[in-house]
C-alpha cells in the first residue's frame, strides 16, 4: 500500500473509533440523578460536574483543594483541606463525593511557583493533578544532563507528597496546522493551523479562535492552501498567559455556525464554553489527525517550549489544560469539546503522536473568550464545525489540499509556525497529506464547510 494511503487508513480507523464513541451519544443525557437527596452524591454529566465544581469552589474558598470527575460513577469528587469538617459537609450537601487531602490549593500553587523560579527548562511541563493531590512534573527527551539534575533536585526539594517527576515520550512542541484547516503564506512557504471555534467578536463581527502561536506566525489566513486570505488576526497571545488568537473574517456577512465538524457528515452543536474537569472525557478535532478522544489529566499547566527564535530561550505558556489526547503537526488551534457540545479548549502543543500516543496541552476557551471579549453560542457565533478550520476544508484538514501546509514545523518546537513546509516541498507535502488524509479521507471529512457566505 502506498505510504499516503497507508497513513489514511490508519488515521481513519483511529478517528472513526472516537466518532463511534461520540456521535451516538452526542445528545444523550447522562444526568441520571440530578435531583439526588441532599448529602448524596449526584450522578452528573461532565459539563454539569464542571458547573457544580465551580459553585462548590466559590462556596468553600480556601478549603477547596481541587476536584475531578469519575467517569465510571459519573460523579464529581471534591478535595477538601484536611480537618475542615464544615467544608466537607457543605460539599456533600451540594452533591459531590468528598475527599480529605493534605495539600491545599495555595500550597500546590506555591509548589508550581517554585518550579517556575528554579526549573523553567525547555522541554518541561507541570500541572496540578487533583486525583493525586500533587503537582505532576513532566520532562521530555531533550531534558538531560545538568538540566535533568536541576529539575530532579527541584522536584525532590518539594517533597514526595507534593510533587512527582516523570519522563514524557517525544518532545514538547506546538502543533501548527484544528477542526478545519487554515493556511497562511509566509516567507519560505506555507503555514497551516486548525480553526477552533467560531465566535462573535466584541464589535459584533464574525470571527474564530485558534492557537496564539498560529496568530503570531502569520497575520492573514485562508481556507485553502493557495487561496486568497479570508480572515485577519485581531489579537494573539503567545507565549505568556495563554496560547490563543482571535481572527476576524474579512467579510462581515460570513456565516460562522456554532458547531464542530466531527467527520462523516456529522456535526456537534456548540452551545457554551465550559471549564475542563480532570477525569472527564473530551474530544479533539484537528485538520491533520481528525477526531480523537481521551481524558483531562491536569489543570493550570505550565509548558516550557524551546524557543524557535532563540536556541537558548524558552517560550513559557501558563494556564493550560493537560490531557492524554494525541495530536500532531497541523492540529494546532483545533477544537477540544465535550460529548454534549461544550467548548473546552484550543490545541496548543504536546509530545508524541497519534500512532504511539502522547499528551497534548490546550488553551482553555473560557480564558480566551474573557481575554478577547468574544462570545460563543447560538446563532452561528461559535463553534468549529462548518467553519471549523477554514471553510471548504471541512473539519479534518484542508480538504484534499491539505498537503504542504499541514506538516509545517511551527508545529515543532517553540511556538511560532515553521514555514519550512513550503508548497513545493513534495516530500513534506506527501507526508503531511497522508497524515491529514488520515483525518479527512479516512473519516469521511471532506464535505464543504459553510464558514462564509460567498463560498470559495
C-alpha positions as CSV (number, residue, x, y, z in Angstrom):
1,X,0.0,0.0,0.0
2,X,1.4,3.4,-0.9
3,X,2.7,5.5,2.0
4,X,-0.1,8.1,1.7
5,X,-2.9,5.5,1.5
6,X,-1.5,3.6,4.5
7,X,-1.4,6.8,6.6
8,X,-5.0,7.5,5.6
9,X,-6.1,4.0,6.6
10,X,-4.5,4.1,10.0
11,X,-5.7,7.6,10.8
12,X,-9.2,6.8,9.6
13,X,-9.6,3.9,11.9
14,X,-8.5,5.9,15.0
15,X,-10.8,8.8,14.1
16,X,-13.7,6.5,13.4
17,X,-13.2,4.9,16.8
18,X,-13.6,8.3,18.5
19,X,-16.6,9.1,16.3
20,X,-18.3,5.9,17.4
21,X,-17.9,6.9,21.0
22,X,-19.1,10.5,20.4
23,X,-21.8,10.5,17.8
24,X,-24.4,8.0,19.1
25,X,-24.4,9.7,22.4
26,X,-23.9,13.3,21.4
27,X,-27.3,14.4,22.6
28,X,-27.8,11.7,25.2
29,X,-28.4,12.7,28.8
30,X,-26.1,11.4,31.4
31,X,-27.9,13.2,34.2
32,X,-29.5,10.2,35.9
33,X,-29.9,11.6,39.3
34,X,-29.5,15.3,39.2
35,X,-32.1,15.8,41.9
36,X,-30.5,13.4,44.4
37,X,-31.3,13.9,48.0
38,X,-29.2,16.4,50.0
39,X,-26.0,14.9,51.1
40,X,-26.0,12.2,48.4
41,X,-23.5,12.3,45.5
42,X,-25.3,13.2,42.4
43,X,-24.9,11.4,39.1
44,X,-23.9,14.1,36.6
45,X,-22.8,14.5,33.0
46,X,-19.4,16.1,32.7
47,X,-20.5,19.6,31.9
48,X,-22.8,19.7,34.9
49,X,-20.0,18.4,37.0
50,X,-17.8,21.3,35.9
51,X,-20.6,23.7,36.8
52,X,-21.1,22.1,40.2
53,X,-17.3,22.2,40.9
54,X,-17.2,26.0,40.2
55,X,-20.1,26.5,42.6
56,X,-18.5,24.5,45.4
57,X,-15.2,26.2,44.8
58,X,-16.8,29.6,45.3
59,X,-18.6,28.3,48.4
60,X,-15.6,26.7,50.1
61,X,-13.0,29.3,49.3
62,X,-9.5,28.3,50.6
63,X,-10.8,24.9,51.8
64,X,-11.4,23.8,48.2
65,X,-8.4,21.8,47.0
66,X,-9.4,20.8,43.5
67,X,-11.9,18.4,42.0
68,X,-12.1,15.7,39.4
69,X,-14.8,13.7,37.6
70,X,-15.2,9.9,37.9
71,X,-16.4,8.8,34.5
72,X,-17.5,5.3,35.7
73,X,-19.7,6.6,38.5
74,X,-20.5,9.9,36.8
75,X,-19.8,11.8,40.0
76,X,-17.8,14.8,41.0
77,X,-15.1,14.3,43.6
78,X,-14.1,17.4,45.6
79,X,-10.9,17.6,47.6
80,X,-11.2,19.5,50.9
81,X,-8.3,20.5,53.1
82,X,-7.8,18.1,55.9
83,X,-9.6,18.9,59.1
84,X,-12.3,21.2,57.7
85,X,-15.4,19.3,58.6
86,X,-17.7,22.2,57.8
87,X,-16.4,22.4,54.3
88,X,-16.7,18.7,53.8
89,X,-20.3,18.9,54.9
90,X,-21.0,21.7,52.5
91,X,-19.5,19.9,49.6
92,X,-21.5,16.7,50.4
93,X,-24.7,18.8,50.7
94,X,-24.1,20.2,47.3
95,X,-24.0,16.7,45.8
96,X,-20.3,15.9,45.5
97,X,-18.2,13.0,46.8
98,X,-15.8,14.5,49.2
99,X,-12.2,13.5,49.9
100,X,-9.8,14.9,52.6
101,X,-6.4,15.8,51.3
102,X,-3.1,17.2,52.8
103,X,-2.2,19.8,50.1
104,X,-4.3,22.9,49.8
105,X,-4.7,24.8,46.5
106,X,-2.5,27.5,48.0
107,X,0.3,25.0,48.7
108,X,0.1,23.4,45.3
109,X,0.3,26.8,43.6
110,X,3.3,27.7,45.7
111,X,5.0,24.5,44.6
112,X,4.3,25.4,40.9
113,X,5.8,28.9,41.6
114,X,9.0,27.2,42.9
115,X,9.2,25.2,39.7
116,X,8.8,28.3,37.6
117,X,11.6,30.1,39.6
118,X,14.1,27.2,39.7
119,X,13.3,24.9,36.8
120,X,12.0,26.8,33.8
121,X,13.8,24.5,31.3
122,X,12.8,23.9,27.7
123,X,11.0,20.5,27.4
124,X,9.4,20.6,30.8
125,X,5.8,21.0,32.0
126,X,3.9,20.8,35.2
127,X,0.2,20.7,36.2
128,X,-1.9,20.0,39.3
129,X,-3.4,16.6,39.4
130,X,-6.3,16.6,41.9
131,X,-6.5,12.8,41.8
132,X,-3.1,12.5,43.5
133,X,-3.3,16.0,45.2
134,X,0.2,16.7,43.7
135,X,1.9,18.7,41.1
136,X,3.0,16.3,38.3
137,X,6.2,17.4,36.5
138,X,7.0,16.1,33.1
139,X,10.3,16.2,31.2
140,X,10.6,15.3,27.5
141,X,13.5,13.5,25.8
142,X,15.5,16.7,25.4
143,X,15.9,17.2,29.2
144,X,19.2,15.5,30.0
145,X,22.5,16.0,31.9
146,X,22.7,19.1,34.1
147,X,19.2,20.2,33.2
148,X,17.7,16.9,34.3
149,X,19.7,17.1,37.6
150,X,18.4,20.6,38.2
151,X,14.8,19.5,37.6
152,X,15.1,16.4,39.7
153,X,16.7,18.3,42.6
154,X,13.9,21.0,42.5
155,X,11.2,18.4,42.5
156,X,12.9,16.4,45.3
157,X,13.0,19.7,47.3
158,X,9.3,20.0,47.2
159,X,8.9,16.6,48.8
160,X,7.4,13.3,47.6
161,X,4.0,14.2,49.0
162,X,3.9,17.5,47.0
163,X,5.3,16.7,43.5
164,X,6.3,13.8,41.3
165,X,8.6,13.7,38.3
166,X,8.1,11.6,35.2
167,X,9.6,11.3,31.7
168,X,7.4,12.1,28.7
169,X,7.9,10.4,25.3
170,X,9.0,12.5,22.4
171,X,9.4,16.3,22.7
172,X,7.1,19.1,23.6
173,X,6.2,21.1,20.5
174,X,3.4,23.3,19.2
175,X,1.1,21.7,16.6
176,X,0.6,24.3,14.0
177,X,-2.0,23.3,11.4
178,X,-7.9,22.2,14.4
179,X,-11.3,21.4,13.2
180,X,-10.8,22.5,9.6
181,X,-7.5,23.7,8.1
182,X,-6.5,27.3,7.7
183,X,-3.4,28.4,5.7
184,X,-1.2,31.4,5.5
185,X,1.6,32.3,3.1
186,X,4.8,33.4,4.8
187,X,8.3,33.8,3.6
188,X,9.7,30.4,2.7
189,X,6.4,28.5,2.3
190,X,3.0,27.9,3.8
191,X,1.9,27.7,7.4
192,X,-1.1,25.5,8.4
193,X,-3.2,25.5,11.5
194,X,-6.7,24.5,12.5
195,X,-9.7,26.5,13.3
196,X,-11.0,26.0,16.8
197,X,-14.4,27.6,17.4
198,X,-16.4,30.3,15.5
199,X,-17.2,33.2,17.7
200,X,-18.6,36.7,17.6
201,X,-16.1,39.5,18.3
202,X,-16.9,42.2,20.8
203,X,-17.8,44.6,17.9
204,X,-20.3,42.1,16.6
205,X,-18.3,40.9,13.6
206,X,-17.8,37.1,12.8
207,X,-14.5,35.6,13.9
208,X,-12.9,32.4,15.1
209,X,-10.5,31.3,17.8
210,X,-7.3,29.4,17.1
211,X,-3.9,29.0,18.7
212,X,-1.9,32.0,19.7
213,X,1.3,30.7,18.1
214,X,-0.6,30.5,14.8
215,X,-1.7,34.1,15.1
216,X,1.9,35.2,15.9
217,X,3.2,33.2,12.9
218,X,1.0,34.9,10.3
219,X,-1.4,37.8,10.1
220,X,-3.7,36.7,7.2
221,X,-5.4,33.3,6.8
222,X,-7.1,31.5,4.0
223,X,-9.3,28.4,3.9
224,X,-7.2,26.9,1.1
225,X,-3.5,26.4,0.6
226,X,-3.3,28.7,-2.5
227,X,-6.5,30.8,-1.9
228,X,-6.8,34.5,-1.1
229,X,-6.9,35.5,2.6
230,X,-10.4,35.4,4.2
231,X,-9.6,36.4,7.8
232,X,-7.1,38.6,9.6
233,X,-5.7,38.2,13.1
234,X,-7.1,40.7,15.5
235,X,-5.4,39.6,18.8
236,X,-2.8,37.0,19.5
237,X,-1.3,35.8,22.8
238,X,1.8,33.5,22.8
239,X,3.9,32.9,24.8
240,X,2.9,34.0,28.3
241,X,-0.5,33.7,29.9
242,X,-2.1,31.5,27.2
243,X,-1.9,30.4,23.6
244,X,-4.9,31.9,21.7
245,X,-5.8,34.1,18.8
246,X,-8.9,35.9,17.7
247,X,-9.1,36.0,13.9
248,X,-11.8,38.1,12.3
249,X,-13.4,37.2,8.9
250,X,-12.8,39.9,6.3
251,X,-16.3,39.6,5.0
252,X,-18.8,40.8,7.7
253,X,-21.5,38.7,6.1
254,X,-19.6,35.5,6.8
255,X,-21.8,32.7,8.2
256,X,-20.0,31.0,11.1
257,X,-22.0,28.2,12.6
258,X,-21.6,27.3,16.2
259,X,-20.7,23.6,15.7
260,X,-17.7,21.3,15.4
261,X,-17.3,19.1,12.3
262,X,-16.8,15.6,13.6
263,X,-16.5,13.9,10.2
264,X,-18.7,11.6,8.3
265,X,-21.1,14.5,7.7
266,X,-21.7,14.8,11.4
267,X,-21.5,18.0,13.4
268,X,-21.7,18.6,17.2
269,X,-23.6,21.8,18.1
270,X,-21.6,24.0,20.4
271,X,-23.8,25.8,22.9
272,X,-21.5,27.1,25.6
273,X,-17.9,27.3,26.8
274,X,-17.2,25.1,29.8
275,X,-14.3,24.6,32.2
276,X,-12.2,21.5,32.0
277,X,-12.6,18.9,34.7
278,X,-9.9,16.4,35.5
279,X,-11.1,12.9,34.6
280,X,-13.7,13.9,32.1
281,X,-13.8,12.5,28.6
282,X,-13.0,15.1,25.9
283,X,-12.8,15.0,22.1
284,X,-10.3,16.8,19.9
285,X,-10.8,17.7,16.3
286,X,-7.8,18.6,14.2
287,X,-7.1,19.1,10.5
288,X,-4.3,16.6,10.4
289,X,-5.5,13.7,12.5
290,X,-9.2,14.2,12.7
291,X,-11.3,13.2,15.7
292,X,-9.6,11.7,18.8
293,X,-10.7,11.4,22.4
294,X,-9.2,11.0,25.8
295,X,-9.3,12.4,29.3
296,X,-8.3,15.6,31.1
297,X,-5.3,14.8,33.3
298,X,-4.3,18.1,34.8
299,X,-5.2,21.8,35.1
300,X,-3.4,25.1,35.2
301,X,-0.5,23.5,33.4
302,X,2.7,25.3,32.6
303,X,4.6,24.2,29.4
304,X,8.2,25.3,28.6
305,X,8.7,25.1,24.8
306,X,12.1,25.5,23.3
307,X,12.1,28.9,21.7
308,X,12.2,28.7,17.9
309,X,13.9,32.1,17.5
310,X,16.5,31.7,20.3
311,X,18.4,28.4,20.8
312,X,18.9,29.3,24.4
313,X,15.5,30.7,25.1
314,X,12.2,29.3,26.4
315,X,8.7,30.1,25.4
316,X,6.7,29.5,28.6
317,X,2.9,29.2,28.4
318,X,0.8,29.1,31.5
319,X,-2.8,28.2,32.4
320,X,-3.2,25.3,30.0
321,X,-5.3,22.1,30.2
322,X,-3.3,18.8,30.2
323,X,-4.8,15.7,28.5
324,X,-3.8,12.3,27.2
325,X,-5.4,13.0,23.8
326,X,-3.0,12.7,20.9
327,X,-2.2,15.4,18.3
328,X,0.2,16.0,15.5
329,X,1.5,18.9,13.4
330,X,-1.3,20.7,11.7
331,X,-3.7,20.2,14.7
332,X,-2.8,23.5,16.4
333,X,-5.7,25.7,17.3
334,X,-8.2,22.8,16.8
335,X,-11.2,22.3,19.0
336,X,-11.4,20.4,22.3
337,X,-15.0,19.8,23.3
338,X,-17.3,17.6,25.3
339,X,-19.8,15.0,24.1
340,X,-22.7,17.2,24.8
341,X,-21.4,20.3,23.0
342,X,-19.3,22.2,25.5
343,X,-16.3,24.1,24.1
344,X,-13.3,23.3,26.3
345,X,-10.1,24.2,24.6
346,X,-7.8,25.0,21.7
347,X,-4.9,22.7,20.8
348,X,-1.6,24.2,21.8
349,X,1.2,21.6,21.8
350,X,2.4,18.4,23.4
351,X,4.5,15.3,22.7
352,X,4.1,12.0,20.9
353,X,1.7,11.3,18.0
354,X,-1.5,9.5,17.2
355,X,0.3,6.3,16.4
356,X,2.3,5.7,19.6
357,X,0.2,8.0,21.8
358,X,1.1,11.1,23.7
359,X,-0.1,14.0,25.7
360,X,-1.4,17.4,24.5
361,X,-2.0,20.7,26.2
362,X,-4.9,23.0,25.4
363,X,-5.7,26.7,25.9
364,X,-9.0,27.0,27.9
365,X,-11.7,28.5,25.8
366,X,-13.2,30.3,28.8
367,X,-9.9,32.2,29.3
368,X,-9.6,33.1,25.6
369,X,-13.2,34.4,25.4
370,X,-12.6,36.5,28.5
371,X,-9.4,38.0,27.2
372,X,-10.6,38.8,23.7
373,X,-14.2,39.8,24.6
374,X,-15.6,37.4,22.1
375,X,-18.8,35.3,22.7
376,X,-19.7,31.8,21.9
377,X,-23.2,30.4,21.5
378,X,-26.3,30.2,19.4
379,X,-26.9,31.8,16.0
380,X,-23.6,30.7,14.4
381,X,-21.5,32.5,16.9
382,X,-19.1,29.9,17.9
383,X,-18.1,26.5,17.1
384,X,-15.8,24.9,14.9
385,X,-17.9,22.9,12.8
386,X,-18.6,24.1,9.4
387,X,-16.2,26.8,9.8
388,X,-14.1,24.8,11.8
389,X,-10.9,25.4,10.3
390,X,-11.3,27.1,7.3
391,X,-14.0,26.6,5.4
392,X,-14.0,24.4,2.4
393,X,-11.8,22.1,4.1
394,X,-14.2,20.6,6.3
395,X,-13.3,19.5,9.6
396,X,-10.3,17.4,9.4
397,X,-7.9,19.1,7.4
398,X,-8.0,21.2,4.4
399,X,-9.9,19.0,2.2
400,X,-7.9,17.2,-0.3
401,X,-5.4,20.0,-0.5
402,X,-4.2,19.7,3.0
403,X,-0.8,18.9,1.9
404,X,2.1,21.1,2.3
405,X,0.9,23.3,5.0
406,X,-0.2,20.7,7.4
407,X,3.2,19.4,8.2
408,X,4.7,22.8,9.0
409,X,7.3,22.9,11.6
410,X,5.7,25.5,13.6
411,X,4.1,22.6,14.9
412,X,7.5,21.8,16.0
413,X,9.2,23.5,18.9
414,X,8.8,26.9,20.1
415,X,5.5,28.2,19.4
416,X,5.8,30.0,16.2
417,X,5.0,28.4,12.9
418,X,7.8,26.9,11.0
419,X,7.3,27.9,7.3
420,X,9.7,25.1,6.2
421,X,6.9,23.1,4.7
422,X,6.7,25.0,1.5
423,X,4.1,24.2,-1.0
424,X,6.6,22.9,-3.5
425,X,8.3,20.6,-1.0
426,X,6.8,17.4,-2.3
427,X,8.2,15.2,0.4
428,X,6.7,17.3,3.2
429,X,3.5,17.6,1.2
430,X,3.2,13.9,0.7
431,X,3.8,13.1,4.4
432,X,1.5,15.9,5.5
433,X,-1.2,15.0,3.2
434,X,-1.0,11.4,4.3
435,X,-1.4,12.5,7.9
436,X,-4.1,14.9,7.1
437,X,-5.8,12.4,4.8
438,X,-6.0,10.1,7.8
439,X,-8.3,12.6,9.3
440,X,-10.2,13.7,6.2
441,X,-10.5,10.9,3.8
442,X,-10.2,8.2,6.5
443,X,-13.1,9.6,8.4
444,X,-15.1,11.0,5.5
445,X,-14.3,14.5,6.5
446,X,-14.4,16.1,3.1
447,X,-17.6,17.9,2.9
448,X,-17.6,21.7,2.3
449,X,-18.0,23.9,5.3
450,X,-20.1,27.0,5.4
451,X,-18.0,29.4,7.3
452,X,-18.6,32.3,4.9
453,X,-21.4,33.5,2.7
454,X,-19.7,33.6,-0.6
455,X,-18.1,30.1,-0.9
456,X,-14.7,29.5,-2.4
